[in-house]
Amino acid sequence: MLEQIDHVNFVVEDMEKMTAFYCDLLGLKVTKEVTISGDWVERVVGLQGVEGWVRYLDLPHGPRVELIKYRSPEGKRPADLEKPNTHGIRHLAFRVKDIDAIGARLAKQGMKFQSEVQAVPDAQVTYKGGVRKRLVYFHDPEGNLLELCEYT
């Protein structure tokens, strides 16, 4: 059976811009950079002529984030990617401590949030030991939906 989530992959249009966002603004670290190509990856992804530029980004805990820029074949951006009700994998949540301070720091760097930080109502969702969750949504530079969440 499954053991854990290994990584989350974002196909990107602008590798440098996305790396700067995730590393400089959010604090992930580039730990590896590779080019992938050949029969093995073509079989895995079901595409021909694949060449991908991949950067591995790590946090102290949890799965890594992989950014991949397909040099060939070029991909297309799906419609409504930035909307929370678009079907498919919809957001990546980062657990933080002191969501208010982190949100303020990101806002000073120009991040736009969907709302103020919201508390999940106990009447709708409860967590073990009386823990409360607070969260806020925002987007990366290419429209992927992200969440900051804090458990107190």
C-alpha positions as CSV (number, residue, x, y, z in Angstrom):
1,M,0.0,0.0,0.0
2,L,0.9,3.7,-0.1
3,E,3.6,5.0,2.3
4,Q,3.6,8.8,1.9
5,I,3.4,11.6,-0.7
6,D,6.8,11.8,-2.4
7,H,6.5,15.0,-4.4
8,V,4.2,17.5,-6.1
9,N,4.9,18.5,-9.7
10,F,4.1,21.8,-11.3
11,V,4.6,22.1,-15.1
12,V,5.8,25.7,-15.5
13,E,6.1,28.2,-18.4
14,D,8.8,30.3,-16.8
15,M,11.3,28.3,-14.7
16,E,13.3,31.2,-13.4
17,K,10.2,33.2,-12.3
18,M,8.7,30.2,-10.6
19,T,12.0,29.2,-8.9
20,A,12.4,32.7,-7.6
21,F,8.8,32.7,-6.2
22,Y,9.1,29.3,-4.4
23,C,12.6,29.8,-3.2
24,D,13.1,33.6,-2.6
25,L,9.5,34.3,-1.4
26,L,8.4,31.0,0.2
27,G,11.8,29.7,1.4
28,L,12.1,26.3,-0.5
29,K,15.6,25.3,-1.5
30,V,16.8,24.0,-4.9
31,T,18.4,20.6,-4.1
32,K,18.8,19.2,-7.6
33,E,18.4,20.2,-11.3
34,V,18.2,17.7,-14.1
35,T,17.2,17.3,-17.8
36,I,15.0,14.3,-18.5
37,S,14.5,12.8,-22.0
38,G,14.4,9.5,-23.8
39,D,12.3,6.4,-24.2
40,W,11.7,5.9,-20.5
41,V,10.1,9.3,-19.9
42,E,8.2,9.2,-23.2
43,R,6.6,5.9,-22.0
44,V,5.9,7.3,-18.5
45,V,4.2,10.5,-19.7
46,G,2.7,9.1,-23.0
47,L,4.3,11.9,-25.2
48,Q,6.9,11.7,-28.0
49,G,10.1,13.8,-28.2
50,V,10.1,14.7,-24.5
51,E,12.8,16.9,-23.0
52,G,12.1,18.4,-19.6
53,W,14.1,20.7,-17.4
54,V,13.4,19.8,-13.8
55,R,14.2,21.5,-10.5
56,Y,13.7,19.8,-7.2
57,L,12.7,22.2,-4.4
58,D,12.7,21.0,-0.8
59,L,11.3,22.1,2.6
60,P,12.6,20.8,6.0
61,H,9.7,18.3,6.1
62,G,7.2,16.7,3.8
63,P,7.2,16.1,0.1
64,R,9.4,18.0,-2.4
65,V,8.0,20.3,-5.0
66,E,9.3,19.6,-8.6
67,L,9.1,22.3,-11.2
68,I,9.3,21.0,-14.8
69,K,9.6,23.1,-17.9
70,Y,8.8,20.9,-21.0
71,R,11.2,22.1,-23.7
72,S,9.4,19.7,-25.9
73,P,6.6,19.1,-26.6
74,E,5.3,22.4,-25.4
75,G,2.2,22.2,-23.2
76,K,-0.9,24.4,-22.9
77,R,-2.4,26.2,-19.9
78,P,-5.8,24.8,-19.0
79,A,-8.8,27.2,-18.8
80,D,-9.7,28.4,-15.3
81,L,-6.7,26.9,-13.6
82,E,-6.7,29.6,-10.9
83,K,-10.3,29.0,-9.8
84,P,-10.8,26.9,-6.7
85,N,-13.8,25.0,-8.3
86,T,-11.9,23.8,-11.4
87,H,-11.8,20.0,-11.5
88,G,-8.6,18.2,-10.8
89,I,-5.9,18.8,-8.2
90,R,-6.7,22.2,-7.0
91,H,-4.2,23.5,-4.5
92,L,-1.1,22.8,-2.5
93,A,-1.2,23.7,1.2
94,F,1.9,24.7,3.1
95,R,1.7,24.3,6.9
96,V,3.2,27.3,8.7
97,K,3.7,28.7,12.2
98,D,2.5,32.2,12.7
99,I,0.3,32.6,9.6
100,D,-0.3,36.3,10.4
101,A,3.4,37.2,10.3
102,I,4.0,35.1,7.2
103,G,1.0,36.6,5.5
104,A,2.1,40.1,6.3
105,R,5.6,39.4,5.0
106,L,4.3,38.0,1.8
107,A,1.9,40.9,1.4
108,K,4.8,43.4,1.7
109,Q,6.4,41.4,-1.2
110,G,3.3,42.0,-3.3
111,M,1.4,38.8,-2.7
112,K,-2.4,39.1,-3.2
113,F,-4.5,36.9,-1.0
114,Q,-8.1,35.7,-1.8
115,S,-9.2,36.9,1.7
116,E,-8.0,37.6,5.2
117,V,-6.9,34.6,7.2
118,Q,-10.0,32.5,8.0
119,A,-10.6,30.2,11.0
120,V,-12.3,26.9,10.1
121,P,-15.6,26.9,12.2
122,D,-15.7,24.1,14.8
123,A,-19.4,23.6,13.8
124,Q,-18.1,22.3,10.4
125,V,-14.8,20.7,11.0
126,T,-13.1,19.5,14.3
127,Y,-9.6,18.4,14.9
128,K,-8.2,16.1,17.6
129,G,-7.4,17.7,20.9
130,G,-9.3,20.8,20.2
131,V,-6.8,22.0,17.6
132,R,-8.0,24.9,15.4
133,K,-7.1,25.5,11.8
134,R,-6.7,28.9,10.2
135,L,-6.0,29.3,6.4
136,V,-5.7,31.6,3.5
137,Y,-5.5,31.1,-0.3
138,F,-3.2,32.8,-2.8
139,H,-1.7,32.1,-6.3
140,D,1.8,31.6,-7.5
141,P,2.9,33.6,-10.6
142,E,1.4,31.1,-13.1
143,G,-2.0,30.9,-11.4
144,N,-1.6,27.7,-9.3
145,L,-3.7,27.9,-6.2
146,L,-1.7,27.7,-2.9
147,E,-2.8,27.7,0.7
148,L,-1.1,28.7,3.9
149,C,-2.5,26.9,7.0
150,E,-1.8,26.9,10.7
151,Y,-2.9,24.6,13.4
152,T,-3.1,25.9,16.9
